[in-house]
Amino acid sequence: MASYLMNLCSRNISTSASILKNIPNDVKGTSSNAWISRQLNDPYVKWAKMKNYRARSAFKLLEIDDKHRILKPGQTVIECGAAPGAWTQVCVERINSDGRDANKATGRILALDINYFEPVVGAEVFSFMDLMRQDTHEKIKKLLNNDKVHVVLSDMAPSIAGIRSLDNEVSRQLFYAAFNLSVATLRAGGTLVIKLLGEGGRKFEDDLFEYFYTVKHVKPPSSRKESPEIYYLARKFKGLKNVAKKDEKNEIS
Ligand SMILES: C[S@@+](CC[C@H](N)C(=O)[O-])C[C@H]1O[C@@H](n2cnc3c(N)ncnc32)[C@H](O)[C@@H]1O
């Protein structure tokens, strides 16, 4: 990974014009100057442009996946909070959902966001789907047609209001929306990668441990140090039957 990033870096491609076009709506006033200057000096932004990824966030998933080997050809993946589609692009490559490699199994990805985003070849893209709504969960289950998935990814984040307690609370709600979807759709042994803004804490981990055999924090190198985001990597989904059995035991003892 490091060597191909160095390779990309050595090519001289100007990205500033497109950076200026893409200032997020929640970055305003003087903070937009800081945002522009950070974007211009950020090598990941340049590498994303060179690799035709829609956002630098692609590298977070690439780094997590390179280290933890989550995505494999032939898998079915649900991705929550997918706009503008950089993680979706990475998933398509790694699960071969565009069938590009005829020698490997072809995967499937359902990628959704509350906002509009452009289609990604090889992905089923759903704009204007709010994961906080129960009918969204029902729609996804219907699309799966009783199939269970290998991986659920959530990079969902709220529009930042700037009030820390409020932002953390919305992030907490998004976390549980994606967590609940994972419990309803993952096959036993499946994996959840889920973002949380804020401090995290025992409660989140304990809740994940109820349903997964292993849970750890991951902070990929491309996640900015000053960013309050952390990712939980929860693996080996116990399967609803096993959780139910454990609960039965708890009731008896
Ligand atoms: C950090 S961005 C995701 C970036 C994406 N992983 C990528 O690489 O292109 C977070 C996304 O979460 C989405 N989001 C926030 N609340 C949501 C909700 N209730 N339902 C679905 N998506 C939501 C936002 O619209 C935003 O696009």
The ligand as an SDF file (V2000), in Angstrom:
LIG
                    3D

 27 29  0  0  0  0  0  0  0  0999 V2000
  -18.6060   10.4060    5.9720 C   0  0  0  0  0  0  0  0  0  0  0  0
  -19.9210   10.3420    4.8460 S   0  0  0  0  0  0  0  0  0  0  0  0
  -19.6890    8.7740    4.1000 C   0  0  0  0  0  0  0  0  0  0  0  0
  -18.5820    8.7570    3.1160 C   0  0  0  0  0  0  0  0  0  0  0  0
  -18.5460    7.4640    2.3280 C   0  0  0  0  0  0  0  0  0  0  0  0
  -18.1480    6.3490    3.1790 N   0  0  0  0  0  0  0  0  0  0  0  0
  -17.5740    7.5380    1.1910 C   0  0  0  0  0  0  0  0  0  0  0  0
  -16.4750    6.9810    1.3270 O   0  0  0  0  0  0  0  0  0  0  0  0
  -17.8940    8.1140    0.1540 O   0  0  0  0  0  0  0  0  0  0  0  0
  -21.2740   10.0410    5.9160 C   0  0  0  0  0  0  0  0  0  0  0  0
  -22.5910    9.8400    5.1960 C   0  0  0  0  0  0  0  0  0  0  0  0
  -23.5850    9.4400    6.1390 O   0  0  0  0  0  0  0  0  0  0  0  0
  -24.8300    9.8310    5.5730 C   0  0  0  0  0  0  0  0  0  0  0  0
  -25.9240    9.7620    6.5440 N   0  0  0  0  0  0  0  0  0  0  0  0
  -26.1120   10.5610    7.6210 C   0  0  0  0  0  0  0  0  0  0  0  0
  -27.2570   10.2430    8.2350 N   0  0  0  0  0  0  0  0  0  0  0  0
  -27.8080    9.2040    7.5400 C   0  0  0  0  0  0  0  0  0  0  0  0
  -29.0190    8.4560    7.6850 C   0  0  0  0  0  0  0  0  0  0  0  0
  -29.8960    8.7270    8.6790 N   0  0  0  0  0  0  0  0  0  0  0  0
  -29.2740    7.4610    6.8030 N   0  0  0  0  0  0  0  0  0  0  0  0
  -28.4050    7.2070    5.7840 C   0  0  0  0  0  0  0  0  0  0  0  0
  -27.2500    7.8950    5.5990 N   0  0  0  0  0  0  0  0  0  0  0  0
  -26.9550    8.8920    6.4550 C   0  0  0  0  0  0  0  0  0  0  0  0
  -24.5290   11.2450    5.1000 C   0  0  0  0  0  0  0  0  0  0  0  0
  -25.4890   11.6870    4.1520 O   0  0  0  0  0  0  0  0  0  0  0  0
  -23.1290   11.1010    4.5230 C   0  0  0  0  0  0  0  0  0  0  0  0
  -23.1720   10.9220    3.1290 O   0  0  0  0  0  0  0  0  0  0  0  0
  1  2  1  0
  2  3  1  0
  2 10  1  0
  3  4  1  0
  4  5  1  0
  5  6  1  0
  5  7  1  0
  7  8  2  0
  7  9  1  0
 10 11  1  0
 11 12  1  0
 11 26  1  0
 12 13  1  0
 13 14  1  0
 13 24  1  0
 14 15  1  0
 14 23  1  0
 15 16  2  0
 16 17  1  0
 17 18  1  0
 17 23  2  0
 18 19  1  0
 18 20  2  0
 20 21  1  0
 21 22  2  0
 22 23  1  0
 24 25  1  0
 24 26  1  0
 26 27  1  0
M  CHG  2   2   1   9  -1
M  END
$$$$
